[in-house]
């Protein structure tokens, strides 16, 4: 175990930086913070997963998204079923494939497109979309990230989505 002040396997600078720019003061303030809160016990609100990207309460994830200027400009009332129908029309992926149990690339792509649209246009939560497709939220989140990346790389794909 590293001695006090030595760098271990974990980078402590981001945490200590929250307490002070001066490392010595930061370490003392952190130690005092831990001592002050050791009797608090387990606090479930710090462990709730919200949106599969943020660990914390719903209010916390909202504040983080606002500070990152990530917001939905318009919320449209459209069902996930309606979005699946539109993906069939726009991308040629049959509803039966998107809604099916297959884990192949085409089915996953269709679900990811619906997931992206559902979150951005209709304000659906990641967990509600994952439940609709009977999929793991983490897998769906990864698929949505691929859609976002592809939108940045391919103009024709982005135009199809919008």
Phi and psi in radians as a Rosetta constraint file:
Dihedral C 1 N 2 CA 2 C 2 CIRCULARHARMONIC -1.164 0.35
Dihedral N 2 CA 2 C 2 N 3 CIRCULARHARMONIC 2.555 0.35
Dihedral C 2 N 3 CA 3 C 3 CIRCULARHARMONIC -1.275 0.35
Dihedral N 3 CA 3 C 3 N 4 CIRCULARHARMONIC 2.832 0.35
Dihedral C 3 N 4 CA 4 C 4 CIRCULARHARMONIC -0.941 0.35
Dihedral N 4 CA 4 C 4 N 5 CIRCULARHARMONIC 2.260 0.35
Dihedral C 4 N 5 CA 5 C 5 CIRCULARHARMONIC 1.636 0.35
Dihedral N 5 CA 5 C 5 N 6 CIRCULARHARMONIC -0.318 0.35
Dihedral C 5 N 6 CA 6 C 6 CIRCULARHARMONIC -1.421 0.35
Dihedral N 6 CA 6 C 6 N 7 CIRCULARHARMONIC 2.614 0.35
Dihedral C 6 N 7 CA 7 C 7 CIRCULARHARMONIC -1.421 0.35
Dihedral N 7 CA 7 C 7 N 8 CIRCULARHARMONIC 2.251 0.35
Dihedral C 7 N 8 CA 8 C 8 CIRCULARHARMONIC -1.752 0.35
Dihedral N 8 CA 8 C 8 N 9 CIRCULARHARMONIC -2.727 0.35
Dihedral C 8 N 9 CA 9 C 9 CIRCULARHARMONIC -1.331 0.35
Dihedral N 9 CA 9 C 9 N 10 CIRCULARHARMONIC -0.348 0.35
Dihedral C 9 N 10 CA 10 C 10 CIRCULARHARMONIC -1.775 0.35
Dihedral N 10 CA 10 C 10 N 11 CIRCULARHARMONIC 2.353 0.35
Dihedral C 10 N 11 CA 11 C 11 CIRCULARHARMONIC -1.405 0.35
Dihedral N 11 CA 11 C 11 N 12 CIRCULARHARMONIC 1.960 0.35
Dihedral C 11 N 12 CA 12 C 12 CIRCULARHARMONIC -1.585 0.35
Dihedral N 12 CA 12 C 12 N 13 CIRCULARHARMONIC -0.183 0.35
Dihedral C 12 N 13 CA 13 C 13 CIRCULARHARMONIC -1.008 0.35
Dihedral N 13 CA 13 C 13 N 14 CIRCULARHARMONIC -0.752 0.35
Dihedral C 13 N 14 CA 14 C 14 CIRCULARHARMONIC -1.073 0.35
Dihedral N 14 CA 14 C 14 N 15 CIRCULARHARMONIC -0.638 0.35
Dihedral C 14 N 15 CA 15 C 15 CIRCULARHARMONIC -1.291 0.35
Dihedral N 15 CA 15 C 15 N 16 CIRCULARHARMONIC -0.865 0.35
Dihedral C 15 N 16 CA 16 C 16 CIRCULARHARMONIC -1.095 0.35
Dihedral N 16 CA 16 C 16 N 17 CIRCULARHARMONIC -0.571 0.35
Dihedral C 16 N 17 CA 17 C 17 CIRCULARHARMONIC -1.064 0.35
Dihedral N 17 CA 17 C 17 N 18 CIRCULARHARMONIC -0.374 0.35
Dihedral C 17 N 18 CA 18 C 18 CIRCULARHARMONIC -1.286 0.35
Dihedral N 18 CA 18 C 18 N 19 CIRCULARHARMONIC -0.326 0.35
Dihedral C 18 N 19 CA 19 C 19 CIRCULARHARMONIC -1.738 0.35
Dihedral N 19 CA 19 C 19 N 20 CIRCULARHARMONIC -0.626 0.35
Dihedral C 19 N 20 CA 20 C 20 CIRCULARHARMONIC -3.027 0.35
Dihedral N 20 CA 20 C 20 N 21 CIRCULARHARMONIC 2.691 0.35
Dihedral C 20 N 21 CA 21 C 21 CIRCULARHARMONIC -1.329 0.35
Dihedral N 21 CA 21 C 21 N 22 CIRCULARHARMONIC -0.450 0.35
Dihedral C 21 N 22 CA 22 C 22 CIRCULARHARMONIC -1.451 0.35
Dihedral N 22 CA 22 C 22 N 23 CIRCULARHARMONIC 2.099 0.35
Dihedral C 22 N 23 CA 23 C 23 CIRCULARHARMONIC -1.059 0.35
Dihedral N 23 CA 23 C 23 N 24 CIRCULARHARMONIC -0.726 0.35
Dihedral C 23 N 24 CA 24 C 24 CIRCULARHARMONIC -1.084 0.35
Dihedral N 24 CA 24 C 24 N 25 CIRCULARHARMONIC -0.799 0.35
Dihedral C 24 N 25 CA 25 C 25 CIRCULARHARMONIC -1.126 0.35
Dihedral N 25 CA 25 C 25 N 26 CIRCULARHARMONIC -0.683 0.35
Dihedral C 25 N 26 CA 26 C 26 CIRCULARHARMONIC -1.107 0.35
Dihedral N 26 CA 26 C 26 N 27 CIRCULARHARMONIC -0.767 0.35
Dihedral C 26 N 27 CA 27 C 27 CIRCULARHARMONIC -1.082 0.35
Dihedral N 27 CA 27 C 27 N 28 CIRCULARHARMONIC -0.804 0.35
Dihedral C 27 N 28 CA 28 C 28 CIRCULARHARMONIC -1.110 0.35
Dihedral N 28 CA 28 C 28 N 29 CIRCULARHARMONIC -0.736 0.35
Dihedral C 28 N 29 CA 29 C 29 CIRCULARHARMONIC -1.150 0.35
Dihedral N 29 CA 29 C 29 N 30 CIRCULARHARMONIC -0.679 0.35
Dihedral C 29 N 30 CA 30 C 30 CIRCULARHARMONIC -1.144 0.35
Dihedral N 30 CA 30 C 30 N 31 CIRCULARHARMONIC -0.799 0.35
Dihedral C 30 N 31 CA 31 C 31 CIRCULARHARMONIC -1.041 0.35
Dihedral N 31 CA 31 C 31 N 32 CIRCULARHARMONIC -0.722 0.35
Dihedral C 31 N 32 CA 32 C 32 CIRCULARHARMONIC -1.150 0.35
Dihedral N 32 CA 32 C 32 N 33 CIRCULARHARMONIC -0.705 0.35
Dihedral C 32 N 33 CA 33 C 33 CIRCULARHARMONIC -1.044 0.35
Dihedral N 33 CA 33 C 33 N 34 CIRCULARHARMONIC -0.813 0.35
Dihedral C 33 N 34 CA 34 C 34 CIRCULARHARMONIC -1.079 0.35
Dihedral N 34 CA 34 C 34 N 35 CIRCULARHARMONIC -0.817 0.35
Dihedral C 34 N 35 CA 35 C 35 CIRCULARHARMONIC -1.055 0.35
Dihedral N 35 CA 35 C 35 N 36 CIRCULARHARMONIC -0.703 0.35
Dihedral C 35 N 36 CA 36 C 36 CIRCULARHARMONIC -1.151 0.35
Dihedral N 36 CA 36 C 36 N 37 CIRCULARHARMONIC -0.488 0.35
Dihedral C 36 N 37 CA 37 C 37 CIRCULARHARMONIC -1.943 0.35
Dihedral N 37 CA 37 C 37 N 38 CIRCULARHARMONIC 0.098 0.35
Dihedral C 37 N 38 CA 38 C 38 CIRCULARHARMONIC -1.093 0.35
Dihedral N 38 CA 38 C 38 N 39 CIRCULARHARMONIC -0.557 0.35
Dihedral C 38 N 39 CA 39 C 39 CIRCULARHARMONIC -1.407 0.35
Dihedral N 39 CA 39 C 39 N 40 CIRCULARHARMONIC -0.070 0.35
Dihedral C 39 N 40 CA 40 C 40 CIRCULARHARMONIC -1.183 0.35
Dihedral N 40 CA 40 C 40 N 41 CIRCULARHARMONIC -0.427 0.35
Dihedral C 40 N 41 CA 41 C 41 CIRCULARHARMONIC 1.260 0.35
Dihedral N 41 CA 41 C 41 N 42 CIRCULARHARMONIC -2.934 0.35
Dihedral C 41 N 42 CA 42 C 42 CIRCULARHARMONIC -1.225 0.35
Dihedral N 42 CA 42 C 42 N 43 CIRCULARHARMONIC 2.292 0.35
Dihedral C 42 N 43 CA 43 C 43 CIRCULARHARMONIC -2.089 0.35
Dihedral N 43 CA 43 C 43 N 44 CIRCULARHARMONIC 1.787 0.35
Dihedral C 43 N 44 CA 44 C 44 CIRCULARHARMONIC -0.984 0.35
Dihedral N 44 CA 44 C 44 N 45 CIRCULARHARMONIC -0.515 0.35
Dihedral C 44 N 45 CA 45 C 45 CIRCULARHARMONIC -1.120 0.35
Dihedral N 45 CA 45 C 45 N 46 CIRCULARHARMONIC -0.354 0.35
Dihedral C 45 N 46 CA 46 C 46 CIRCULARHARMONIC -1.448 0.35
Dihedral N 46 CA 46 C 46 N 47 CIRCULARHARMONIC -0.136 0.35
Dihedral C 46 N 47 CA 47 C 47 CIRCULARHARMONIC -2.020 0.35
Dihedral N 47 CA 47 C 47 N 48 CIRCULARHARMONIC -0.017 0.35
Dihedral C 47 N 48 CA 48 C 48 CIRCULARHARMONIC -1.264 0.35
Dihedral N 48 CA 48 C 48 N 49 CIRCULARHARMONIC 2.274 0.35
Dihedral C 48 N 49 CA 49 C 49 CIRCULARHARMONIC -1.624 0.35
Dihedral N 49 CA 49 C 49 N 50 CIRCULARHARMONIC 2.175 0.35
Dihedral C 49 N 50 CA 50 C 50 CIRCULARHARMONIC -2.093 0.35
Dihedral N 50 CA 50 C 50 N 51 CIRCULARHARMONIC 2.197 0.35
Dihedral C 50 N 51 CA 51 C 51 CIRCULARHARMONIC 1.174 0.35
Dihedral N 51 CA 51 C 51 N 52 CIRCULARHARMONIC 0.211 0.35
Dihedral C 51 N 52 CA 52 C 52 CIRCULARHARMONIC 0.988 0.35
Dihedral N 52 CA 52 C 52 N 53 CIRCULARHARMONIC 0.144 0.35
Dihedral C 52 N 53 CA 53 C 53 CIRCULARHARMONIC -2.098 0.35
Dihedral N 53 CA 53 C 53 N 54 CIRCULARHARMONIC -0.351 0.35
Dihedral C 53 N 54 CA 54 C 54 CIRCULARHARMONIC -2.153 0.35
Dihedral N 54 CA 54 C 54 N 55 CIRCULARHARMONIC 2.320 0.35
Dihedral C 54 N 55 CA 55 C 55 CIRCULARHARMONIC -1.691 0.35
Dihedral N 55 CA 55 C 55 N 56 CIRCULARHARMONIC 1.970 0.35
Dihedral C 55 N 56 CA 56 C 56 CIRCULARHARMONIC 2.635 0.35
Dihedral N 56 CA 56 C 56 N 57 CIRCULARHARMONIC -3.010 0.35
Dihedral C 56 N 57 CA 57 C 57 CIRCULARHARMONIC -1.311 0.35
Dihedral N 57 CA 57 C 57 N 58 CIRCULARHARMONIC 2.907 0.35
Dihedral C 57 N 58 CA 58 C 58 CIRCULARHARMONIC -1.055 0.35
Dihedral N 58 CA 58 C 58 N 59 CIRCULARHARMONIC -0.719 0.35
Dihedral C 58 N 59 CA 59 C 59 CIRCULARHARMONIC -1.067 0.35
Dihedral N 59 CA 59 C 59 N 60 CIRCULARHARMONIC -0.660 0.35
Dihedral C 59 N 60 CA 60 C 60 CIRCULARHARMONIC -1.094 0.35
Dihedral N 60 CA 60 C 60 N 61 CIRCULARHARMONIC -0.828 0.35
Dihedral C 60 N 61 CA 61 C 61 CIRCULARHARMONIC -1.136 0.35
Dihedral N 61 CA 61 C 61 N 62 CIRCULARHARMONIC -0.612 0.35
Dihedral C 61 N 62 CA 62 C 62 CIRCULARHARMONIC -1.090 0.35
Dihedral N 62 CA 62 C 62 N 63 CIRCULARHARMONIC -0.765 0.35
Dihedral C 62 N 63 CA 63 C 63 CIRCULARHARMONIC -1.115 0.35
Dihedral N 63 CA 63 C 63 N 64 CIRCULARHARMONIC -0.714 0.35
Dihedral C 63 N 64 CA 64 C 64 CIRCULARHARMONIC -1.109 0.35
Dihedral N 64 CA 64 C 64 N 65 CIRCULARHARMONIC -0.791 0.35
Dihedral C 64 N 65 CA 65 C 65 CIRCULARHARMONIC -1.106 0.35
Dihedral N 65 CA 65 C 65 N 66 CIRCULARHARMONIC -0.703 0.35
Dihedral C 65 N 66 CA 66 C 66 CIRCULARHARMONIC -1.128 0.35
Dihedral N 66 CA 66 C 66 N 67 CIRCULARHARMONIC -0.746 0.35
Dihedral C 66 N 67 CA 67 C 67 CIRCULARHARMONIC -1.176 0.35
Dihedral N 67 CA 67 C 67 N 68 CIRCULARHARMONIC -0.467 0.35
Dihedral C 67 N 68 CA 68 C 68 CIRCULARHARMONIC -1.533 0.35
Dihedral N 68 CA 68 C 68 N 69 CIRCULARHARMONIC 0.048 0.35
Dihedral C 68 N 69 CA 69 C 69 CIRCULARHARMONIC 1.034 0.35
Dihedral N 69 CA 69 C 69 N 70 CIRCULARHARMONIC 0.526 0.35
Dihedral C 69 N 70 CA 70 C 70 CIRCULARHARMONIC -1.712 0.35
Dihedral N 70 CA 70 C 70 N 71 CIRCULARHARMONIC 1.827 0.35
Dihedral C 70 N 71 CA 71 C 71 CIRCULARHARMONIC -2.529 0.35
Dihedral N 71 CA 71 C 71 N 72 CIRCULARHARMONIC 2.826 0.35
Dihedral C 71 N 72 CA 72 C 72 CIRCULARHARMONIC -1.656 0.35
Dihedral N 72 CA 72 C 72 N 73 CIRCULARHARMONIC 2.133 0.35
Dihedral C 72 N 73 CA 73 C 73 CIRCULARHARMONIC -1.277 0.35
Dihedral N 73 CA 73 C 73 N 74 CIRCULARHARMONIC -0.702 0.35
Dihedral C 73 N 74 CA 74 C 74 CIRCULARHARMONIC -2.351 0.35
Dihedral N 74 CA 74 C 74 N 75 CIRCULARHARMONIC 2.425 0.35
Dihedral C 74 N 75 CA 75 C 75 CIRCULARHARMONIC -1.927 0.35
Dihedral N 75 CA 75 C 75 N 76 CIRCULARHARMONIC 2.108 0.35
Dihedral C 75 N 76 CA 76 C 76 CIRCULARHARMONIC -1.788 0.35
Dihedral N 76 CA 76 C 76 N 77 CIRCULARHARMONIC 2.528 0.35
Dihedral C 76 N 77 CA 77 C 77 CIRCULARHARMONIC -1.528 0.35
Dihedral N 77 CA 77 C 77 N 78 CIRCULARHARMONIC 1.661 0.35
Dihedral C 77 N 78 CA 78 C 78 CIRCULARHARMONIC -2.463 0.35
Dihedral N 78 CA 78 C 78 N 79 CIRCULARHARMONIC 2.366 0.35
Dihedral C 78 N 79 CA 79 C 79 CIRCULARHARMONIC -1.354 0.35
Dihedral N 79 CA 79 C 79 N 80 CIRCULARHARMONIC 2.798 0.35
Dihedral C 79 N 80 CA 80 C 80 CIRCULARHARMONIC -1.104 0.35
Dihedral N 80 CA 80 C 80 N 81 CIRCULARHARMONIC -0.630 0.35
Dihedral C 80 N 81 CA 81 C 81 CIRCULARHARMONIC -1.037 0.35
Dihedral N 81 CA 81 C 81 N 82 CIRCULARHARMONIC -0.739 0.35
Dihedral C 81 N 82 CA 82 C 82 CIRCULARHARMONIC -1.102 0.35
Dihedral N 82 CA 82 C 82 N 83 CIRCULARHARMONIC -0.662 0.35
Dihedral C 82 N 83 CA 83 C 83 CIRCULARHARMONIC -1.198 0.35
Dihedral N 83 CA 83 C 83 N 84 CIRCULARHARMONIC -0.660 0.35
Dihedral C 83 N 84 CA 84 C 84 CIRCULARHARMONIC -1.078 0.35
Dihedral N 84 CA 84 C 84 N 85 CIRCULARHARMONIC -0.730 0.35
Dihedral C 84 N 85 CA 85 C 85 CIRCULARHARMONIC -1.055 0.35
Dihedral N 85 CA 85 C 85 N 86 CIRCULARHARMONIC -0.738 0.35
Dihedral C 85 N 86 CA 86 C 86 CIRCULARHARMONIC -1.188 0.35
Dihedral N 86 CA 86 C 86 N 87 CIRCULARHARMONIC -0.593 0.35
Dihedral C 86 N 87 CA 87 C 87 CIRCULARHARMONIC -1.144 0.35
Dihedral N 87 CA 87 C 87 N 88 CIRCULARHARMONIC -0.651 0.35
Dihedral C 87 N 88 CA 88 C 88 CIRCULARHARMONIC -1.079 0.35
Dihedral N 88 CA 88 C 88 N 89 CIRCULARHARMONIC -0.803 0.35
Dihedral C 88 N 89 CA 89 C 89 CIRCULARHARMONIC -1.162 0.35
Dihedral N 89 CA 89 C 89 N 90 CIRCULARHARMONIC -0.858 0.35
Dihedral C 89 N 90 CA 90 C 90 CIRCULARHARMONIC -1.360 0.35
Dihedral N 90 CA 90 C 90 N 91 CIRCULARHARMONIC -0.545 0.35
Dihedral C 90 N 91 CA 91 C 91 CIRCULARHARMONIC -2.067 0.35
Dihedral N 91 CA 91 C 91 N 92 CIRCULARHARMONIC -0.077 0.35
Dihedral C 91 N 92 CA 92 C 92 CIRCULARHARMONIC 1.237 0.35
Dihedral N 92 CA 92 C 92 N 93 CIRCULARHARMONIC 0.374 0.35
Dihedral C 92 N 93 CA 93 C 93 CIRCULARHARMONIC -1.715 0.35
Dihedral N 93 CA 93 C 93 N 94 CIRCULARHARMONIC 1.971 0.35
Dihedral C 93 N 94 CA 94 C 94 CIRCULARHARMONIC -1.010 0.35
Dihedral N 94 CA 94 C 94 N 95 CIRCULARHARMONIC 2.542 0.35
Dihedral C 94 N 95 CA 95 C 95 CIRCULARHARMONIC -0.930 0.35
Dihedral N 95 CA 95 C 95 N 96 CIRCULARHARMONIC -0.731 0.35
Dihedral C 95 N 96 CA 96 C 96 CIRCULARHARMONIC -1.084 0.35
Dihedral N 96 CA 96 C 96 N 97 CIRCULARHARMONIC -0.532 0.35
Dihedral C 96 N 97 CA 97 C 97 CIRCULARHARMONIC -1.330 0.35
Dihedral N 97 CA 97 C 97 N 98 CIRCULARHARMONIC -0.819 0.35
Dihedral C 97 N 98 CA 98 C 98 CIRCULARHARMONIC -1.098 0.35
Dihedral N 98 CA 98 C 98 N 99 CIRCULARHARMONIC -0.739 0.35
Dihedral C 98 N 99 CA 99 C 99 CIRCULARHARMONIC -1.465 0.35
Dihedral N 99 CA 99 C 99 N 100 CIRCULARHARMONIC -0.217 0.35
Dihedral C 99 N 100 CA 100 C 100 CIRCULARHARMONIC -1.262 0.35
Dihedral N 100 CA 100 C 100 N 101 CIRCULARHARMONIC 3.111 0.35
Dihedral C 100 N 101 CA 101 C 101 CIRCULARHARMONIC -1.572 0.35
Dihedral N 101 CA 101 C 101 N 102 CIRCULARHARMONIC -0.075 0.35
Dihedral C 101 N 102 CA 102 C 102 CIRCULARHARMONIC -1.067 0.35
Dihedral N 102 CA 102 C 102 N 103 CIRCULARHARMONIC 2.526 0.35
Dihedral C 102 N 103 CA 103 C 103 CIRCULARHARMONIC -1.867 0.35
Dihedral N 103 CA 103 C 103 N 104 CIRCULARHARMONIC 0.281 0.35
Dihedral C 103 N 104 CA 104 C 104 CIRCULARHARMONIC -1.223 0.35
Dihedral N 104 CA 104 C 104 N 105 CIRCULARHARMONIC 2.933 0.35
Dihedral C 104 N 105 CA 105 C 105 CIRCULARHARMONIC -1.041 0.35
Dihedral N 105 CA 105 C 105 N 106 CIRCULARHARMONIC -0.735 0.35
Dihedral C 105 N 106 CA 106 C 106 CIRCULARHARMONIC -1.156 0.35
Dihedral N 106 CA 106 C 106 N 107 CIRCULARHARMONIC -0.816 0.35
Dihedral C 106 N 107 CA 107 C 107 CIRCULARHARMONIC -1.080 0.35
Dihedral N 107 CA 107 C 107 N 108 CIRCULARHARMONIC -0.794 0.35
Dihedral C 107 N 108 CA 108 C 108 CIRCULARHARMONIC -1.100 0.35
Dihedral N 108 CA 108 C 108 N 109 CIRCULARHARMONIC -0.674 0.35
Dihedral C 108 N 109 CA 109 C 109 CIRCULARHARMONIC -1.098 0.35
Dihedral N 109 CA 109 C 109 N 110 CIRCULARHARMONIC -0.792 0.35
Dihedral C 109 N 110 CA 110 C 110 CIRCULARHARMONIC -1.054 0.35
Dihedral N 110 CA 110 C 110 N 111 CIRCULARHARMONIC -0.777 0.35
Dihedral C 110 N 111 CA 111 C 111 CIRCULARHARMONIC -1.129 0.35
Dihedral N 111 CA 111 C 111 N 112 CIRCULARHARMONIC -0.659 0.35
Dihedral C 111 N 112 CA 112 C 112 CIRCULARHARMONIC -1.169 0.35
Dihedral N 112 CA 112 C 112 N 113 CIRCULARHARMONIC -0.675 0.35
Dihedral C 112 N 113 CA 113 C 113 CIRCULARHARMONIC -1.116 0.35
Dihedral N 113 CA 113 C 113 N 114 CIRCULARHARMONIC -0.799 0.35
Dihedral C 113 N 114 CA 114 C 114 CIRCULARHARMONIC -1.072 0.35
Dihedral N 114 CA 114 C 114 N 115 CIRCULARHARMONIC -0.730 0.35
Dihedral C 114 N 115 CA 115 C 115 CIRCULARHARMONIC -1.058 0.35
Dihedral N 115 CA 115 C 115 N 116 CIRCULARHARMONIC -0.786 0.35
Dihedral C 115 N 116 CA 116 C 116 CIRCULARHARMONIC -1.062 0.35
Dihedral N 116 CA 116 C 116 N 117 CIRCULARHARMONIC -0.871 0.35
Dihedral C 116 N 117 CA 117 C 117 CIRCULARHARMONIC -1.119 0.35
Dihedral N 117 CA 117 C 117 N 118 CIRCULARHARMONIC -0.719 0.35
Dihedral C 117 N 118 CA 118 C 118 CIRCULARHARMONIC -1.050 0.35
Dihedral N 118 CA 118 C 118 N 119 CIRCULARHARMONIC -0.733 0.35
Dihedral C 118 N 119 CA 119 C 119 CIRCULARHARMONIC -1.265 0.35
Dihedral N 119 CA 119 C 119 N 120 CIRCULARHARMONIC -0.808 0.35
Dihedral C 119 N 120 CA 120 C 120 CIRCULARHARMONIC -1.343 0.35
Dihedral N 120 CA 120 C 120 N 121 CIRCULARHARMONIC -0.674 0.35
Dihedral C 120 N 121 CA 121 C 121 CIRCULARHARMONIC -1.714 0.35
Dihedral N 121 CA 121 C 121 N 122 CIRCULARHARMONIC -0.565 0.35
Dihedral C 121 N 122 CA 122 C 122 CIRCULARHARMONIC -2.004 0.35
Dihedral N 122 CA 122 C 122 N 123 CIRCULARHARMONIC -0.098 0.35
Dihedral C 122 N 123 CA 123 C 123 CIRCULARHARMONIC 1.288 0.35
Dihedral N 123 CA 123 C 123 N 124 CIRCULARHARMONIC 0.339 0.35
Dihedral C 123 N 124 CA 124 C 124 CIRCULARHARMONIC -1.163 0.35
Dihedral N 124 CA 124 C 124 N 125 CIRCULARHARMONIC 2.558 0.35
Dihedral C 124 N 125 CA 125 C 125 CIRCULARHARMONIC -1.374 0.35
Dihedral N 125 CA 125 C 125 N 126 CIRCULARHARMONIC 2.713 0.35
Dihedral C 125 N 126 CA 126 C 126 CIRCULARHARMONIC -1.027 0.35
Dihedral N 126 CA 126 C 126 N 127 CIRCULARHARMONIC -0.730 0.35
Dihedral C 126 N 127 CA 127 C 127 CIRCULARHARMONIC -1.162 0.35
Dihedral N 127 CA 127 C 127 N 128 CIRCULARHARMONIC -0.627 0.35
Dihedral C 127 N 128 CA 128 C 128 CIRCULARHARMONIC -1.213 0.35
Dihedral N 128 CA 128 C 128 N 129 CIRCULARHARMONIC -0.624 0.35
Dihedral C 128 N 129 CA 129 C 129 CIRCULARHARMONIC -1.199 0.35
Dihedral N 129 CA 129 C 129 N 130 CIRCULARHARMONIC -0.768 0.35
Dihedral C 129 N 130 CA 130 C 130 CIRCULARHARMONIC -1.057 0.35
Dihedral N 130 CA 130 C 130 N 131 CIRCULARHARMONIC -0.730 0.35
Dihedral C 130 N 131 CA 131 C 131 CIRCULARHARMONIC -1.080 0.35
Dihedral N 131 CA 131 C 131 N 132 CIRCULARHARMONIC -0.746 0.35
Dihedral C 131 N 132 CA 132 C 132 CIRCULARHARMONIC -0.997 0.35
Dihedral N 132 CA 132 C 132 N 133 CIRCULARHARMONIC -0.738 0.35
Dihedral C 132 N 133 CA 133 C 133 CIRCULARHARMONIC -1.571 0.35
Dihedral N 133 CA 133 C 133 N 134 CIRCULARHARMONIC -0.047 0.35
Dihedral C 133 N 134 CA 134 C 134 CIRCULARHARMONIC 1.005 0.35
Dihedral N 134 CA 134 C 134 N 135 CIRCULARHARMONIC 0.852 0.35
Dihedral C 134 N 135 CA 135 C 135 CIRCULARHARMONIC -2.209 0.35
Dihedral N 135 CA 135 C 135 N 136 CIRCULARHARMONIC 2.830 0.35
Dihedral C 135 N 136 CA 136 C 136 CIRCULARHARMONIC -1.272 0.35
Dihedral N 136 CA 136 C 136 N 137 CIRCULARHARMONIC 2.285 0.35
Dihedral C 136 N 137 CA 137 C 137 CIRCULARHARMONIC -1.019 0.35
Dihedral N 137 CA 137 C 137 N 138 CIRCULARHARMONIC -0.593 0.35
Dihedral C 137 N 138 CA 138 C 138 CIRCULARHARMONIC -1.138 0.35
Dihedral N 138 CA 138 C 138 N 139 CIRCULARHARMONIC -0.765 0.35
Dihedral C 138 N 139 CA 139 C 139 CIRCULARHARMONIC -1.084 0.35
Dihedral N 139 CA 139 C 139 N 140 CIRCULARHARMONIC -0.758 0.35
Dihedral C 139 N 140 CA 140 C 140 CIRCULARHARMONIC -1.121 0.35
Dihedral N 140 CA 140 C 140 N 141 CIRCULARHARMONIC -0.713 0.35
Dihedral C 140 N 141 CA 141 C 141 CIRCULARHARMONIC -1.062 0.35
Dihedral N 141 CA 141 C 141 N 142 CIRCULARHARMONIC -0.717 0.35
Dihedral C 141 N 142 CA 142 C 142 CIRCULARHARMONIC -1.114 0.35
Dihedral N 142 CA 142 C 142 N 143 CIRCULARHARMONIC -0.691 0.35
Dihedral C 142 N 143 CA 143 C 143 CIRCULARHARMONIC -1.135 0.35
Dihedral N 143 CA 143 C 143 N 144 CIRCULARHARMONIC -0.719 0.35
Dihedral C 143 N 144 CA 144 C 144 CIRCULARHARMONIC -1.100 0.35
Dihedral N 144 CA 144 C 144 N 145 CIRCULARHARMONIC -0.682 0.35
Dihedral C 144 N 145 CA 145 C 145 CIRCULARHARMONIC -1.075 0.35
Dihedral N 145 CA 145 C 145 N 146 CIRCULARHARMONIC -0.655 0.35
Dihedral C 145 N 146 CA 146 C 146 CIRCULARHARMONIC -1.149 0.35
Dihedral N 146 CA 146 C 146 N 147 CIRCULARHARMONIC -0.685 0.35
Dihedral C 146 N 147 CA 147 C 147 CIRCULARHARMONIC -1.078 0.35
Dihedral N 147 CA 147 C 147 N 148 CIRCULARHARMONIC -0.798 0.35
Dihedral C 147 N 148 CA 148 C 148 CIRCULARHARMONIC -1.076 0.35
Dihedral N 148 CA 148 C 148 N 149 CIRCULARHARMONIC -0.714 0.35
Dihedral C 148 N 149 CA 149 C 149 CIRCULARHARMONIC -1.129 0.35
Dihedral N 149 CA 149 C 149 N 150 CIRCULARHARMONIC -0.764 0.35
Dihedral C 149 N 150 CA 150 C 150 CIRCULARHARMONIC -1.124 0.35
Dihedral N 150 CA 150 C 150 N 151 CIRCULARHARMONIC -0.626 0.35
Dihedral C 150 N 151 CA 151 C 151 CIRCULARHARMONIC -1.070 0.35
Dihedral N 151 CA 151 C 151 N 152 CIRCULARHARMONIC -0.641 0.35
Dihedral C 151 N 152 CA 152 C 152 CIRCULARHARMONIC -1.280 0.35
Dihedral N 152 CA 152 C 152 N 153 CIRCULARHARMONIC -0.366 0.35
Dihedral C 152 N 153 CA 153 C 153 CIRCULARHARMONIC -1.773 0.35
Dihedral N 153 CA 153 C 153 N 154 CIRCULARHARMONIC -0.486 0.35
Dihedral C 153 N 154 CA 154 C 154 CIRCULARHARMONIC -2.167 0.35
Dihedral N 154 CA 154 C 154 N 155 CIRCULARHARMONIC 1.933 0.35
Dihedral C 154 N 155 CA 155 C 155 CIRCULARHARMONIC -1.091 0.35
Dihedral N 155 CA 155 C 155 N 156 CIRCULARHARMONIC -0.699 0.35
Dihedral C 155 N 156 CA 156 C 156 CIRCULARHARMONIC -1.154 0.35
Dihedral N 156 CA 156 C 156 N 157 CIRCULARHARMONIC -0.659 0.35
Dihedral C 156 N 157 CA 157 C 157 CIRCULARHARMONIC -1.121 0.35
Dihedral N 157 CA 157 C 157 N 158 CIRCULARHARMONIC -0.809 0.35
Dihedral C 157 N 158 CA 158 C 158 CIRCULARHARMONIC -1.072 0.35
Dihedral N 158 CA 158 C 158 N 159 CIRCULARHARMONIC -0.725 0.35
Dihedral C 158 N 159 CA 159 C 159 CIRCULARHARMONIC -1.150 0.35
Dihedral N 159 CA 159 C 159 N 160 CIRCULARHARMONIC -0.633 0.35
Dihedral C 159 N 160 CA 160 C 160 CIRCULARHARMONIC -1.094 0.35
Dihedral N 160 CA 160 C 160 N 161 CIRCULARHARMONIC -0.707 0.35
Dihedral C 160 N 161 CA 161 C 161 CIRCULARHARMONIC -1.233 0.35
Dihedral N 161 CA 161 C 161 N 162 CIRCULARHARMONIC -0.577 0.35
